[in-house]
Amino acid sequence: MIIDLRSDTVTKPTPGMLDAMMSAEVGDDVYKEDPTVNALEERLADMFGKPKALFFPTGTMANQTALKLHTNPGDQVICDSNAHIYHYEGGGASFNSGISCKLLEGNRGMFTAEQVVEAINPPDFYHSPLTAMVEVENTANRGGGSCWDFQELKKIRQVCDDHNLGYHLDGARIWNALVAKPETARDYGQLFDTMSVCLSKGLGCPIGSVLIGDEAIMQNALRIRKILGGGMRQAGYLAAAGLYALDNHMDRLKEDHQKAKDIEKVLSGLDIIKNVEPVETNIIIFELTDKKNDTSFINNLAAKHVRLSNMGGGKLRIVTHLDYTDEMHDKFLSLLKSI
Ligand SMILES: *Cc1c(COP(=O)(O)O)cnc(C)c1O
């Protein structure tokens, strides 16, 4: 039995999900004739209270499309220094859109409206890049699955309105925030111009993300997706997994959160651990007292068939998910206690 806690992307489709995929009704989505893709897009648009949604193979492509929709070459996007669009999208912001990132030093991946105001370049000062948009991540991945305070997100919306900036949410793990916090999908929909959501993280699909947004800004999304090579044909087999996950895998996310809390508690009591960042959802980031031991700590666990990831800079990461069973949880907790 391998206990793989590196990421919530390591899950495999359940038998129920595979059945739903196998029996999907499909068509050519490039002609917009795949009824299952259309149903998924309509469902998510409705869920977030937005007029448009578009299915993508990956969250990266959905985010990259959003950046392109909001900017012109030379422009700048304001985001956290830990943002996925900055760290983990292969430099796509510059490659695809010709834009730069203005990085804010936030707290666990989250910054304030005040920081945004300070980071905006005056539009008539033509020496500096034109600030075009603000991007936030909820939950924040490198922030340790942290959830934004909704009031702060609202304040940032106001700043965007005052300065004519686009506002994009990287909601790869918005499902975890929806389960952990009182705000609804429509609350988020009201705030952002565009939002990307991932089906292949906590929801357990093999593939798929969706970009959701307002009519005007989404008008060009289909063209950008095409240019990025993301036009898909009988993609309903994949969209069916998404529909299945929305019906069956949303509520159970609280089990992942509870398990993460249990792990936080045990880790916090260990001498060899210096610090565990506050756990709000399904991600646990922690540091060893002696950084030199990172590799041996990971290797020792690997020898006992437990995998976790090294984020660098002395930080280690554990992510709970659909395929991390109660049995694995008991085994992992007792293993930790025996260290
Ligand atoms: C996983 C993830 C994405 C999208 O990643 P893909 O692997 O391209 O689907 C985007 N943002 C965040 C915060 C993520 O964790």
The ligand as an ORCA input file, in Angstrom:
! r2SCAN-3c Opt
* xyz 0 1
  C      -3.144     22.910    -10.162
  C      -3.288     24.361    -10.188
  C      -3.585     25.039    -11.383
  C      -3.745     24.372    -12.718
  O      -2.850     23.397    -12.969
  P      -2.931     22.363    -14.181
  O      -1.976     21.333    -13.745
  O      -2.511     23.092    -15.387
  O      -4.335     21.876    -14.297
  C      -3.750     26.400    -11.309
  N      -3.651     27.062    -10.150
  C      -3.382     26.446     -8.992
  C      -3.336     27.236     -7.746
  C      -3.187     25.072     -8.971
  O      -2.924     24.476     -7.808
*
